[in-house]
Amino acid sequence: MSQPDLVIRGGTIADGSGGDLYEADVAISDGRIVEVGKVGAKGREEIEARGRLVTPGFVDVHTHYDGQVTWSHDISPSSQNGVTTAIMGNCGVGFAPCRPADHQRLIQLMEGVEDIPEPVLEAGIPWEWESFPDYMEWLARRPFDLDIGAQLPHAALRVYVMGERGARRDPATADDNHAMAALARDAVRAGALGFSTSRTLNHRTSTGDYTPTLKAGEDELTTIASAMHSAGRSVLQFVLDISTIHEDLPMMLRIAEATQCPISFSVTQNDRAPQRWRQTLAEINAAAARGLSVTAQIAARPVGLLLGLELSRNPLQTHPSYQAIAHLPLAERVVRMRDPQVRAAILSEQARATDDPLFFKPDYGKMYLLGDPPDYEQPPENSLGAQARARGCRPEEIAYDAMLSDQGRGMLYVPFLNYSDGNLDATYEMLRNPQSVPGLSDGGAHCGIICDASFPTYLLTHWTRDRRRGDKLSIPFVVAAQSRKSALSVGLDDRGLLAPGYKADVNVIDYDRLHLHPPKVHYDLPVGGRRLMQEVDGYEATIVSGVVTRRNGEATGARPGRLVRGARAGVQ
């Protein structure tokens, strides 16, 4: 064996297969793993990993970095959480194909669906493409700190082909379907990993219009999926509403059967039908038994809304006396809210209904203080409602004071999905389902209300080590789910395993020190745009294609990550 470029010495190996942990060295050359075992040769670079957990790089199949990859080479926060491959273009939203006249329309859709501010997108996206293949070629010239994969977004495709008719959700004609199918086939030939669509009422533009894909017909989706899969392996990713899942899921399964296209979608526990997820997984398992390729994307913890004065939403935002000062800069608002008369006026009022899909009349029985370290599985007695009863006050008072803490940067936590039972037992069952992979981190999105890009770290900290309110998962199981199993679900068979010949994406982790900090707001997007970020300790090294991109939590400046293209028919 010639001298390796890098040798990781004596680590505890979770190789991504799901097998038992073992101690070994890992040798890397030319961006590939060349040996796992006792490596005699000295590497040009060596990492001492004794007492450390060594894993494949994590694969995150559900992110929204479609804008960020055009202005930044550093794909944080995912790259801070051990992710070495991130798949974007989910939920039917993205920025290609797009004619210049529709730039604003797609920006407003992304802002409304994914809470990425319009000024950030306007300033950050260079729009040096129109077609999806042009977008891919443009991205292929850019280096990143992790690999990125792209899916063709249905909303962009529909508007590109149908114009205003597509935006207002008119049924597609046969000619429309054939035109979309031709472009979708070209997208796969350009390397798209899949096609994404959305059928949820929660996905609206920033002006309140529903997503163009909401009621797309079965004929439209079948024609597109069939064309894509004929050009290469292509996953159909979608989002469904609990209110229409009884109609939409069978339709999606019919499409999968008709086209032999793998499908992947998010499964969560919803308070409106807290046991429906069991039926959904049963339908998925039955479809898999019939030979269909179906993957359930499972959130690693509650999809949690963060509320505060510095954030997109807070429980007092519809109170008239708060609305009167809502336009003020944070520091001025804090001063006003500390005035006893303003406080009394705001607290004397009631929350009002809105058409905002992510503003709910506050339920203080499901609202918590997240704490430090952040606790995402708190018992009901920790809720603001329970605390208020114990103190003999109103929960609004506790929420008010909590948000004013830390100069108005205090945050409240509302488990939105996966917490109907007041614990994560349902999530435990979902994660263990054989058709499931971790998903729904939404990295790059929901900049002012959700901070879930840390899901991969949470899987290791909470589910294998820290959980106190139920069963845990093993380290090999979690690592396999977040690496090899996730990679295979989107057709990437060259990564996710620590074995000779596989892509050298690796994490070296101080497992005992692995720790998530509370979310904080950073103003580091274009034009000083805001986003929630969460610092993490314990990643001693993250390696992409054999190059160390992060060391002891700090970026090295290396950017070996590239655009990953999918398997195309006739292309080896």
Summary of the structure (lengths in Angstrom):
residues: 572
radius of gyration: 23.5
end to end distance: 27.8
largest distance: 76.9
contacts: 2101
relative contact order: 0.17
helix: 35%
strand: 22%
